[in-house]
Amino acid sequence: MASFDVRFRVLALAMAGGILLSSAALAQFGKKKDQDSTVRTVQGIVSDEADNPISGAVVQLENMKTLQIRSFITKEKGDYYFSDLSTDVDYKLHAENHGMVSSTKTLSSFDSRKAATMNLKVDQPKK
């Protein structure tokens, strides 16, 4: 009978441990889903007046709540990408290259896209 009690306790502890691990995994899965609903990305292509992509242009993204600025240097095909952006913040974007700038675009908190595409054309002299 003592051997049955030991086996029962071991089985009970193993089941309790499995339940705790399952609960922790579900809680983590729930957090990931919640986090995904509050973040977004913005990407695009920076081009010149003739619509040629510009490699090496600087794209600046400004968080309008904190005024923090992040920069991205465009890749070979003129593409840029910013991730982990809050859905409840407005962001301003513009690009610069060799003394020329693009117009400023705004990614609004009212824009519900999780992956926004905003192309920028560098066609104005920098002031």
N, CA, C and O atoms as CSV, one atom per row, in Angstrom:
chain,resi,resn,atom,element,x,y,z
A,1,MET,N,N,0.815,-1.184,0.000
A,1,MET,CA,C,0.000,0.000,0.000
A,1,MET,C,C,0.864,1.254,0.000
A,1,MET,O,O,0.490,2.240,-0.635
A,2,ALA,N,N,2.004,1.256,0.688
A,2,ALA,CA,C,2.886,2.410,0.743
A,2,ALA,C,C,3.425,2.723,-0.642
A,2,ALA,O,O,3.609,3.891,-0.986
A,3,SER,N,N,3.680,1.695,-1.438
A,3,SER,CA,C,4.187,1.898,-2.790
A,3,SER,C,C,3.131,2.587,-3.653
A,3,SER,O,O,3.472,3.393,-4.519
A,4,PHE,N,N,1.860,2.280,-3.429
A,4,PHE,CA,C,0.772,2.938,-4.153
A,4,PHE,C,C,0.709,4.416,-3.792
A,4,PHE,O,O,0.529,5.252,-4.677
A,5,ASP,N,N,0.852,4.760,-2.510
A,5,ASP,CA,C,0.837,6.156,-2.061
A,5,ASP,C,C,1.966,6.949,-2.711
A,5,ASP,O,O,1.753,8.080,-3.146
A,6,VAL,N,N,3.151,6.375,-2.781
A,6,VAL,CA,C,4.295,7.066,-3.382
A,6,VAL,C,C,4.025,7.303,-4.868
A,6,VAL,O,O,4.231,8.407,-5.373
A,7,ARG,N,N,3.565,6.266,-5.563
A,7,ARG,CA,C,3.269,6.410,-6.988
A,7,ARG,C,C,2.174,7.449,-7.222
A,7,ARG,O,O,2.247,8.245,-8.158
A,8,PHE,N,N,1.169,7.430,-6.366
A,8,PHE,CA,C,0.061,8.384,-6.485
A,8,PHE,C,C,0.566,9.808,-6.292
A,8,PHE,O,O,0.191,10.709,-7.043
A,9,ARG,N,N,1.417,10.012,-5.288
A,9,ARG,CA,C,1.960,11.355,-5.028
A,9,ARG,C,C,2.839,11.827,-6.187
A,9,ARG,O,O,2.769,12.986,-6.595
A,10,VAL,N,N,3.665,10.921,-6.713
A,10,VAL,CA,C,4.531,11.279,-7.843
A,10,VAL,C,C,3.662,11.656,-9.048
A,10,VAL,O,O,3.934,12.648,-9.725
A,11,LEU,N,N,2.629,10.870,-9.311
A,11,LEU,CA,C,1.726,11.144,-10.418
A,11,LEU,C,C,0.992,12.469,-10.197
A,11,LEU,O,O,0.837,13.248,-11.137
A,12,ALA,N,N,0.550,12.729,-8.998
A,12,ALA,CA,C,-0.148,13.978,-8.683
A,12,ALA,C,C,0.778,15.172,-8.867
A,12,ALA,O,O,0.365,16.196,-9.412
A,13,LEU,N,N,2.022,15.054,-8.418
A,13,LEU,CA,C,2.988,16.148,-8.590
A,13,LEU,C,C,3.301,16.385,-10.066
A,13,LEU,O,O,3.419,17.529,-10.505
A,14,ALA,N,N,3.434,15.309,-10.821
A,14,ALA,CA,C,3.715,15.439,-12.255
A,14,ALA,C,C,2.553,16.128,-12.965
A,14,ALA,O,O,2.765,16.980,-13.827
A,15,MET,N,N,1.340,15.763,-12.605
A,15,MET,CA,C,0.164,16.390,-13.222
A,15,MET,C,C,0.081,17.870,-12.838
A,15,MET,O,O,-0.229,18.712,-13.681
A,16,ALA,N,N,0.354,18.185,-11.586
A,16,ALA,CA,C,0.317,19.576,-11.138
A,16,ALA,C,C,1.374,20.393,-11.878
A,16,ALA,O,O,1.114,21.518,-12.307
A,17,GLY,N,N,2.568,19.817,-12.023
A,17,GLY,CA,C,3.629,20.505,-12.756
A,17,GLY,C,C,3.238,20.728,-14.204
A,17,GLY,O,O,3.501,21.797,-14.755
A,18,GLY,N,N,2.618,19.745,-14.828
A,18,GLY,CA,C,2.166,19.882,-16.213
A,18,GLY,C,C,1.107,20.958,-16.357
A,18,GLY,O,O,1.110,21.717,-17.326
A,19,ILE,N,N,0.209,21.023,-15.399
A,19,ILE,CA,C,-0.837,22.051,-15.432
A,19,ILE,C,C,-0.221,23.438,-15.296
A,19,ILE,O,O,-0.617,24.369,-15.998
A,20,LEU,N,N,0.761,23.578,-14.378
A,20,LEU,CA,C,1.425,24.872,-14.200
A,20,LEU,C,C,2.175,25.287,-15.459
A,20,LEU,O,O,2.110,26.446,-15.867
A,21,LEU,N,N,2.888,24.345,-16.076
A,21,LEU,CA,C,3.607,24.660,-17.308
A,21,LEU,C,C,2.651,25.034,-18.431
A,21,LEU,O,O,2.920,25.962,-19.194
A,22,SER,N,N,1.537,24.317,-18.535
A,22,SER,CA,C,0.544,24.628,-19.560
A,22,SER,C,C,-0.055,26.007,-19.338
A,22,SER,O,O,-0.262,26.759,-20.291
A,23,SER,N,N,-0.333,26.341,-18.089
A,23,SER,CA,C,-0.888,27.656,-17.769
A,23,SER,C,C,0.098,28.758,-18.123
A,23,SER,O,O,-0.288,29.791,-18.670
A,24,ALA,N,N,1.365,28.539,-17.813
A,24,ALA,CA,C,2.392,29.539,-18.130
A,24,ALA,C,C,2.527,29.702,-19.634
A,24,ALA,O,O,2.672,30.820,-20.129
A,25,ALA,N,N,2.481,28.598,-20.360
A,25,ALA,CA,C,2.596,28.677,-21.821
A,25,ALA,C,C,1.393,29.411,-22.412
A,25,ALA,O,O,1.560,30.227,-23.319
A,26,LEU,N,N,0.198,29.141,-21.922
A,26,LEU,CA,C,-0.994,29.837,-22.403
A,26,LEU,C,C,-0.942,31.319,-22.076
A,26,LEU,O,O,-1.342,32.152,-22.890
A,27,ALA,N,N,-0.453,31.652,-20.891
A,27,ALA,CA,C,-0.342,33.061,-20.505
A,27,ALA,C,C,0.641,33.779,-21.417
A,27,ALA,O,O,0.389,34.909,-21.835
A,28,GLN,N,N,1.758,33.133,-21.726
A,28,GLN,CA,C,2.749,33.740,-22.620
A,28,GLN,C,C,2.175,33.900,-24.021
A,28,GLN,O,O,2.406,34.923,-24.667
A,29,PHE,N,N,1.429,32.906,-24.502
A,29,PHE,CA,C,0.797,32.976,-25.816
A,29,PHE,C,C,-0.192,34.130,-25.856
A,29,PHE,O,O,-0.273,34.843,-26.856
A,30,GLY,N,N,-0.944,34.321,-24.782
A,30,GLY,CA,C,-1.901,35.421,-24.701
A,30,GLY,C,C,-1.203,36.767,-24.736
A,30,GLY,O,O,-1.703,37.700,-25.365
A,31,LYS,N,N,-0.058,36.892,-24.076
A,31,LYS,CA,C,0.696,38.148,-24.085
A,31,LYS,C,C,1.196,38.465,-25.478
A,31,LYS,O,O,1.135,39.615,-25.912
A,32,LYS,N,N,1.693,37.453,-26.189
A,32,LYS,CA,C,2.203,37.666,-27.541
A,32,LYS,C,C,1.077,38.175,-28.436
A,32,LYS,O,O,1.280,39.090,-29.233
A,33,LYS,N,N,-0.085,37.596,-28.309
A,33,LYS,CA,C,-1.218,38.019,-29.128
A,33,LYS,C,C,-1.619,39.455,-28.786
A,33,LYS,O,O,-1.895,40.254,-29.681
A,34,ASP,N,N,-1.650,39.782,-27.491
A,34,ASP,CA,C,-1.983,41.145,-27.081
A,34,ASP,C,C,-0.941,42.132,-27.583
A,34,ASP,O,O,-1.275,43.226,-28.036
A,35,GLN,N,N,0.333,41.734,-27.498
A,35,GLN,CA,C,1.407,42.614,-27.953
A,35,GLN,C,C,1.277,42.845,-29.457
A,35,GLN,O,O,1.454,43.971,-29.920
A,36,ASP,N,N,0.975,41.813,-30.218
A,36,ASP,CA,C,0.828,41.951,-31.661
A,36,ASP,C,C,-0.286,42.915,-32.020
A,36,ASP,O,O,-0.226,43.553,-33.071
A,37,SER,N,N,-1.294,43.037,-31.182
A,37,SER,CA,C,-2.406,43.930,-31.491
A,37,SER,C,C,-2.070,45.388,-31.192
A,37,SER,O,O,-2.846,46.272,-31.554
A,38,THR,N,N,-0.948,45.666,-30.547
A,38,THR,CA,C,-0.592,47.041,-30.203
A,38,THR,C,C,0.659,47.542,-30.929
A,38,THR,O,O,1.118,48.654,-30.670
A,39,VAL,N,N,1.208,46.734,-31.828
A,39,VAL,CA,C,2.386,47.162,-32.588
A,39,VAL,C,C,2.107,47.059,-34.079
A,39,VAL,O,O,1.236,46.314,-34.529
A,40,ARG,N,N,2.879,47.838,-34.826
A,40,ARG,CA,C,2.744,47.826,-36.286
A,40,ARG,C,C,4.095,48.161,-36.908
A,40,ARG,O,O,5.069,48.441,-36.209
A,41,THR,N,N,4.128,48.126,-38.235
A,41,THR,CA,C,5.340,48.443,-38.972
A,41,THR,C,C,5.011,49.462,-40.055
A,41,THR,O,O,3.855,49.635,-40.443
A,42,VAL,N,N,6.051,50.129,-40.528
A,42,VAL,CA,C,5.915,50.993,-41.698
A,42,VAL,C,C,7.135,50.733,-42.574
A,42,VAL,O,O,8.254,50.583,-42.083
A,43,GLN,N,N,6.894,50.684,-43.865
A,43,GLN,CA,C,7.958,50.436,-44.822
A,43,GLN,C,C,7.652,51.169,-46.110
A,43,GLN,O,O,6.541,51.664,-46.304
A,44,GLY,N,N,8.630,51.238,-46.982
A,44,GLY,CA,C,8.401,51.877,-48.255
A,44,GLY,C,C,9.675,51.980,-49.052
A,44,GLY,O,O,10.699,51.392,-48.706
A,45,ILE,N,N,9.595,52.745,-50.136
A,45,ILE,CA,C,10.727,52.965,-51.020
A,45,ILE,C,C,10.940,54.460,-51.153
A,45,ILE,O,O,9.989,55.225,-51.313
A,46,VAL,N,N,12.190,54.864,-51.085
A,46,VAL,CA,C,12.560,56.259,-51.288
A,46,VAL,C,C,13.051,56.387,-52.723
A,46,VAL,O,O,13.912,55.628,-53.170
A,47,SER,N,N,12.491,57.359,-53.438
A,47,SER,CA,C,12.868,57.546,-54.840
A,47,SER,C,C,13.188,59.005,-55.118
A,47,SER,O,O,12.866,59.887,-54.321
A,48,ASP,N,N,13.831,59.253,-56.269
A,48,ASP,CA,C,14.136,60.616,-56.687
A,48,ASP,C,C,12.998,61.147,-57.565
A,48,ASP,O,O,11.961,60.499,-57.709
A,49,GLU,N,N,13.203,62.334,-58.150
A,49,GLU,CA,C,12.165,62.965,-58.969
A,49,GLU,C,C,11.743,62.113,-60.166
A,49,GLU,O,O,10.599,62.178,-60.616
A,50,ALA,N,N,12.681,61.314,-60.672
A,50,ALA,CA,C,12.398,60.470,-61.839
A,50,ALA,C,C,11.916,59.074,-61.431
A,50,ALA,O,O,11.892,58.160,-62.256
A,51,ASP,N,N,11.537,58.909,-60.178
A,51,ASP,CA,C,11.061,57.634,-59.631
A,51,ASP,C,C,12.118,56.533,-59.591
A,51,ASP,O,O,11.776,55.350,-59.575
A,52,ASN,N,N,13.385,56.902,-59.575
A,52,ASN,CA,C,14.468,55.922,-59.405
A,52,ASN,C,C,14.692,55.710,-57.908
A,52,ASN,O,O,14.796,56.686,-57.164
A,53,PRO,N,N,14.767,54.454,-57.449
A,53,PRO,CA,C,15.021,54.213,-56.024
A,53,PRO,C,C,16.386,54.763,-55.619
A,53,PRO,O,O,17.343,54.715,-56.392
A,54,ILE,N,N,16.462,55.287,-54.392
A,54,ILE,CA,C,17.698,55.883,-53.892
A,54,ILE,C,C,18.287,55.004,-52.790
A,54,ILE,O,O,17.674,54.799,-51.743
A,55,SER,N,N,19.476,54.498,-53.048
A,55,SER,CA,C,20.226,53.753,-52.038
A,55,SER,C,C,20.992,54.752,-51.185
A,55,SER,O,O,21.581,55.692,-51.719
A,56,GLY,N,N,20.996,54.569,-49.884
A,56,GLY,CA,C,21.761,55.426,-48.984
A,56,GLY,C,C,21.046,56.679,-48.517
A,56,GLY,O,O,21.653,57.507,-47.838
A,57,ALA,N,N,19.785,56.842,-48.856
A,57,ALA,CA,C,19.014,57.975,-48.336
A,57,ALA,C,C,18.723,57.729,-46.852
A,57,ALA,O,O,18.649,56.583,-46.410
A,58,VAL,N,N,18.559,58.799,-46.099
A,58,VAL,CA,C,18.256,58.680,-44.675
A,58,VAL,C,C,16.766,58.945,-44.466
A,58,VAL,O,O,16.260,60.014,-44.808
A,59,VAL,N,N,16.077,57.963,-43.902
A,59,VAL,CA,C,14.661,58.111,-43.560
A,59,VAL,C,C,14.593,58.334,-42.058
A,59,VAL,O,O,15.174,57.576,-41.282
A,60,GLN,N,N,13.875,59.384,-41.652
A,60,GLN,CA,C,13.712,59.651,-40.230
A,60,GLN,C,C,12.244,59.474,-39.847
A,60,GLN,O,O,11.334,59.933,-40.536
A,61,LEU,N,N,12.054,58.794,-38.726
A,61,LEU,CA,C,10.731,58.519,-38.173
A,61,LEU,C,C,10.668,59.177,-36.809
A,61,LEU,O,O,11.472,58.861,-35.931
A,62,GLU,N,N,9.720,60.092,-36.616
A,62,GLU,CA,C,9.598,60.807,-35.341
A,62,GLU,C,C,8.333,60.387,-34.614
A,62,GLU,O,O,7.230,60.481,-35.152
A,63,ASN,N,N,8.510,59.920,-33.377
A,63,ASN,CA,C,7.401,59.592,-32.491
A,63,ASN,C,C,6.836,60.913,-31.979
A,63,ASN,O,O,7.534,61.647,-31.279
A,64,MET,N,N,5.597,61.225,-32.309
A,64,MET,CA,C,5.023,62.521,-31.968
A,64,MET,C,C,4.617,62.625,-30.495
A,64,MET,O,O,4.280,63.711,-30.023
A,65,LYS,N,N,4.648,61.517,-29.777
A,65,LYS,CA,C,4.354,61.553,-28.344
A,65,LYS,C,C,5.620,61.836,-27.540
A,65,LYS,O,O,5.609,62.668,-26.633
A,66,THR,N,N,6.721,61.139,-27.875
A,66,THR,CA,C,7.964,61.287,-27.117
A,66,THR,C,C,8.988,62.180,-27.825
A,66,THR,O,O,9.980,62.588,-27.221
A,67,LEU,N,N,8.748,62.479,-29.096
A,67,LEU,CA,C,9.654,63.248,-29.963
A,67,LEU,C,C,10.962,62.505,-30.244
A,67,LEU,O,O,11.924,63.105,-30.725
A,68,GLN,N,N,11.003,61.207,-29.948
A,68,GLN,CA,C,12.167,60.382,-30.261
A,68,GLN,C,C,12.235,60.192,-31.776
A,68,GLN,O,O,11.212,59.981,-32.428
A,69,ILE,N,N,13.449,60.271,-32.331
A,69,ILE,CA,C,13.646,60.100,-33.769
A,69,ILE,C,C,14.485,58.857,-34.015
A,69,ILE,O,O,15.539,58.670,-33.408
A,70,ARG,N,N,14.000,58.009,-34.917
A,70,ARG,CA,C,14.746,56.833,-35.362
A,70,ARG,C,C,15.115,57.046,-36.823
A,70,ARG,O,O,14.352,57.646,-37.579
A,71,SER,N,N,16.276,56.559,-37.217
A,71,SER,CA,C,16.732,56.713,-38.594
A,71,SER,C,C,16.985,55.360,-39.236
A,71,SER,O,O,17.290,54.372,-38.568
A,72,PHE,N,N,16.846,55.349,-40.564
A,72,PHE,CA,C,17.111,54.140,-41.346
A,72,PHE,C,C,17.782,54.581,-42.634
A,72,PHE,O,O,17.303,55.503,-43.294
A,73,ILE,N,N,18.874,53.945,-42.999
A,73,ILE,CA,C,19.543,54.236,-44.272
A,73,ILE,C,C,19.035,53.225,-45.287
A,73,ILE,O,O,19.135,52.015,-45.081
A,74,THR,N,N,18.485,53.737,-46.392
A,74,THR,CA,C,17.846,52.850,-47.368
A,74,THR,C,C,18.830,51.859,-47.968
A,74,THR,O,O,20.022,52.130,-48.112
A,75,LYS,N,N,18.289,50.717,-48.306
A,75,LYS,CA,C,19.066,49.626,-48.898
A,75,LYS,C,C,19.280,49.891,-50.388
A,75,LYS,O,O,18.929,50.954,-50.900
A,76,GLU,N,N,19.852,48.921,-51.063
A,76,GLU,CA,C,20.206,49.039,-52.477
A,76,GLU,C,C,19.014,49.398,-53.366
A,76,GLU,O,O,19.167,50.132,-54.343
A,77,LYS,N,N,17.844,48.890,-53.035
A,77,LYS,CA,C,16.649,49.152,-53.849
A,77,LYS,C,C,15.820,50.311,-53.306
A,77,LYS,O,O,14.663,50.484,-53.690
A,78,GLY,N,N,16.412,51.109,-52.407
A,78,GLY,CA,C,15.727,52.278,-51.867
A,78,GLY,C,C,14.722,51.974,-50.776
A,78,GLY,O,O,13.946,52.848,-50.390
A,79,ASP,N,N,14.721,50.748,-50.271
A,79,ASP,CA,C,13.706,50.362,-49.294
A,79,ASP,C,C,14.135,50.655,-47.860
A,79,ASP,O,O,15.318,50.632,-47.520
A,80,TYR,N,N,13.125,50.930,-47.031
A,80,TYR,CA,C,13.333,51.158,-45.595
A,80,TYR,C,C,12.273,50.403,-44.832
A,80,TYR,O,O,11.271,49.978,-45.409
A,81,TYR,N,N,12.487,50.228,-43.513
A,81,TYR,CA,C,11.567,49.444,-42.682
A,81,TYR,C,C,11.726,49.842,-41.225
A,81,TYR,O,O,12.841,49.871,-40.704
A,82,PHE,N,N,10.618,50.150,-40.566
A,82,PHE,CA,C,10.598,50.398,-39.120
A,82,PHE,C,C,9.591,49.437,-38.499
A,82,PHE,O,O,8.482,49.276,-39.010
A,83,SER,N,N,9.982,48.794,-37.388
A,83,SER,CA,C,9.091,47.836,-36.717
A,83,SER,C,C,8.838,48.258,-35.282
A,83,SER,O,O,9.418,49.226,-34.792
A,84,ASP,N,N,7.965,47.519,-34.619
A,84,ASP,CA,C,7.633,47.728,-33.202
A,84,ASP,C,C,7.124,49.137,-32.928
A,84,ASP,O,O,7.499,49.756,-31.932
A,85,LEU,N,N,6.277,49.637,-33.807
A,85,LEU,CA,C,5.686,50.959,-33.622
A,85,LEU,C,C,4.361,50.813,-32.892
A,85,LEU,O,O,3.581,49.909,-33.192
A,86,SER,N,N,4.108,51.680,-31.952
A,86,SER,CA,C,2.868,51.637,-31.181
A,86,SER,C,C,1.684,52.050,-32.057
A,86,SER,O,O,1.795,52.963,-32.876
A,87,THR,N,N,0.570,51.381,-31.879
A,87,THR,CA,C,-0.630,51.722,-32.647
A,87,THR,C,C,-1.333,52.959,-32.111
A,87,THR,O,O,-2.196,53.512,-32.792
A,88,ASP,N,N,-0.987,53.410,-30.905
A,88,ASP,CA,C,-1.667,54.578,-30.339
A,88,ASP,C,C,-0.806,55.847,-30.390
A,88,ASP,O,O,-1.028,56.784,-29.624
A,89,VAL,N,N,0.170,55.867,-31.293
A,89,VAL,CA,C,1.053,57.026,-31.451
A,89,VAL,C,C,1.061,57.446,-32.910
A,89,VAL,O,O,1.033,56.599,-33.804
A,90,ASP,N,N,1.099,58.753,-33.157
A,90,ASP,CA,C,1.294,59.276,-34.505
A,90,ASP,C,C,2.800,59.351,-34.770
A,90,ASP,O,O,3.581,59.643,-33.864
A,91,TYR,N,N,3.201,59.088,-36.011
A,91,TYR,CA,C,4.606,59.160,-36.415
A,91,TYR,C,C,4.714,60.033,-37.658
A,91,TYR,O,O,3.851,59.985,-38.534
A,92,LYS,N,N,5.775,60.828,-37.733
A,92,LYS,CA,C,6.073,61.615,-38.926
A,92,LYS,C,C,7.298,61.012,-39.599
A,92,LYS,O,O,8.257,60.621,-38.933
A,93,LEU,N,N,7.255,60.941,-40.936
A,93,LEU,CA,C,8.334,60.360,-41.731
A,93,LEU,C,C,8.782,61.331,-42.799
A,93,LEU,O,O,7.965,62.041,-43.387
A,94,HIS,N,N,10.063,61.364,-43.048
A,94,HIS,CA,C,10.579,62.053,-44.226
A,94,HIS,C,C,11.938,61.469,-44.570
A,94,HIS,O,O,12.574,60.812,-43.746
A,95,ALA,N,N,12.380,61.720,-45.812
A,95,ALA,CA,C,13.662,61.208,-46.278
A,95,ALA,C,C,14.537,62.363,-46.740
A,95,ALA,O,O,14.039,63.397,-47.185
A,96,GLU,N,N,15.863,62.172,-46.629
A,96,GLU,CA,C,16.835,63.159,-47.072
A,96,GLU,C,C,17.922,62.457,-47.875
A,96,GLU,O,O,18.296,61.320,-47.587
A,97,ASN,N,N,18.426,63.168,-48.899
A,97,ASN,CA,C,19.526,62.640,-49.688
A,97,ASN,C,C,20.207,63.771,-50.443
A,97,ASN,O,O,19.567,64.445,-51.250
A,98,HIS,N,N,21.489,63.990,-50.197
A,98,HIS,CA,C,22.310,64.979,-50.906
A,98,HIS,C,C,21.646,66.351,-50.996
A,98,HIS,O,O,21.536,66.922,-52.081
A,99,GLY,N,N,21.207,66.873,-49.859
A,99,GLY,CA,C,20.641,68.222,-49.818
A,99,GLY,C,C,19.211,68.336,-50.292
A,99,GLY,O,O,18.669,69.438,-50.373
A,100,MET,N,N,18.597,67.221,-50.605
A,100,MET,CA,C,17.189,67.196,-51.033
A,100,MET,C,C,16.378,66.438,-49.973
A,100,MET,O,O,16.901,65.566,-49.278
A,101,VAL,N,N,15.093,66.789,-49.867
A,101,VAL,CA,C,14.208,66.136,-48.890
A,101,VAL,C,C,12.888,65.760,-49.545
A,101,VAL,O,O,12.526,66.266,-50.607
A,102,SER,N,N,12.194,64.868,-48.884
A,102,SER,CA,C,10.831,64.513,-49.302
A,102,SER,C,C,9.853,65.361,-48.507
A,102,SER,O,O,10.232,66.016,-47.536
A,103,SER,N,N,8.621,65.344,-48.914
A,103,SER,CA,C,7.590,65.941,-48.069
A,103,SER,C,C,7.417,65.033,-46.851
A,103,SER,O,O,7.767,63.854,-46.895
A,104,THR,N,N,6.885,65.580,-45.780
A,104,THR,CA,C,6.673,64.808,-44.551
A,104,THR,C,C,5.324,64.113,-44.631
A,104,THR,O,O,4.314,64.719,-44.989
A,105,LYS,N,N,5.326,62.838,-44.292
A,105,LYS,CA,C,4.086,62.055,-44.238
A,105,LYS,C,C,3.830,61.658,-42.795
A,105,LYS,O,O,4.761,61.508,-42.003
A,106,THR,N,N,2.560,61.490,-42.464
A,106,THR,CA,C,2.178,61.113,-41.105
A,106,THR,C,C,1.515,59.744,-41.101
A,106,THR,O,O,0.595,59.479,-41.876
A,107,LEU,N,N,2.001,58.878,-40.211
A,107,LEU,CA,C,1.347,57.604,-39.936
A,107,LEU,C,C,0.503,57.838,-38.693
A,107,LEU,O,O,1.025,57.905,-37.580
A,108,SER,N,N,-0.788,57.961,-38.886
A,108,SER,CA,C,-1.707,58.343,-37.812
A,108,SER,C,C,-2.069,57.159,-36.922
A,108,SER,O,O,-2.083,56.010,-37.363
A,109,SER,N,N,-2.356,57.461,-35.681
A,109,SER,CA,C,-2.845,56.423,-34.755
A,109,SER,C,C,-4.235,55.938,-35.182
A,109,SER,O,O,-4.680,54.879,-34.737
A,110,PHE,N,N,-4.915,56.691,-36.028
A,110,PHE,CA,C,-6.226,56.283,-36.538
A,110,PHE,C,C,-6.106,55.365,-37.751
A,110,PHE,O,O,-7.100,54.798,-38.204
A,111,ASP,N,N,-4.907,55.222,-38.269
A,111,ASP,CA,C,-4.637,54.311,-39.388
A,111,ASP,C,C,-4.556,52.904,-38.813
A,111,ASP,O,O,-3.655,52.617,-38.024
A,112,SER,N,N,-5.463,52.034,-39.185
A,112,SER,CA,C,-5.551,50.711,-38.559
A,112,SER,C,C,-4.655,49.655,-39.208
A,112,SER,O,O,-4.666,48.502,-38.777
A,113,ARG,N,N,-3.889,50.014,-40.219
A,113,ARG,CA,C,-3.024,49.027,-40.870
A,113,ARG,C,C,-1.910,48.576,-39.918
A,113,ARG,O,O,-1.271,49.397,-39.259
A,114,LYS,N,N,-1.691,47.275,-39.859
A,114,LYS,CA,C,-0.599,46.722,-39.050
A,114,LYS,C,C,0.723,46.817,-39.793
A,114,LYS,O,O,1.784,46.869,-39.171
A,115,ALA,N,N,0.666,46.840,-41.115
A,115,ALA,CA,C,1.866,46.965,-41.944
A,115,ALA,C,C,1.589,48.051,-42.981
A,115,ALA,O,O,1.070,47.770,-44.062
A,116,ALA,N,N,1.933,49.271,-42.650
A,116,ALA,CA,C,1.680,50.402,-43.544
A,116,ALA,C,C,2.824,50.534,-44.547
A,116,ALA,O,O,3.983,50.279,-44.220
A,117,THR,N,N,2.482,50.937,-45.775
A,117,THR,CA,C,3.480,51.232,-46.798
A,117,THR,C,C,3.381,52.704,-47.134
A,117,THR,O,O,2.319,53.195,-47.518
A,118,MET,N,N,4.495,53.407,-46.987
A,118,MET,CA,C,4.545,54.839,-47.279
A,118,MET,C,C,5.804,55.117,-48.094
A,118,MET,O,O,6.910,55.134,-47.554
A,119,ASN,N,N,5.631,55.333,-49.387
A,119,ASN,CA,C,6.750,55.649,-50.266
A,119,ASN,C,C,7.051,57.143,-50.164
A,119,ASN,O,O,6.146,57.965,-50.014
A,120,LEU,N,N,8.328,57.475,-50.247
A,120,LEU,CA,C,8.766,58.859,-50.106
A,120,LEU,C,C,9.549,59.281,-51.352
A,120,LEU,O,O,10.397,58.536,-51.844
A,121,LYS,N,N,9.256,60.485,-51.856
A,121,LYS,CA,C,9.957,60.996,-53.029
A,121,LYS,C,C,10.789,62.209,-52.603
A,121,LYS,O,O,10.257,63.217,-52.139
A,122,VAL,N,N,12.105,62.082,-52.775
A,122,VAL,CA,C,13.041,63.157,-52.434
A,122,VAL,C,C,13.098,64.099,-53.641
A,122,VAL,O,O,13.775,63.822,-54.631
A,123,ASP,N,N,12.365,65.228,-53.536
A,123,ASP,CA,C,12.249,66.106,-54.703
A,123,ASP,C,C,12.241,67.587,-54.369
A,123,ASP,O,O,11.913,68.413,-55.220
A,124,GLN,N,N,12.601,67.934,-53.127
A,124,GLN,CA,C,12.607,69.339,-52.712
A,124,GLN,C,C,13.951,69.695,-52.108
A,124,GLN,O,O,14.540,68.886,-51.391
A,125,PRO,N,N,14.452,70.909,-52.389
A,125,PRO,CA,C,15.703,71.331,-51.736
A,125,PRO,C,C,15.507,71.442,-50.221
A,125,PRO,O,O,14.457,71.881,-49.751
A,126,LYS,N,N,16.532,71.037,-49.467
A,126,LYS,CA,C,16.465,71.121,-48.007
A,126,LYS,C,C,16.570,72.580,-47.599
A,126,LYS,O,O,17.413,73.312,-48.117
A,127,LYS,N,N,15.727,73.006,-46.682
A,127,LYS,CA,C,15.709,74.391,-46.221
A,127,LYS,C,C,16.629,74.608,-45.066
A,127,LYS,O,O,16.730,75.725,-44.559
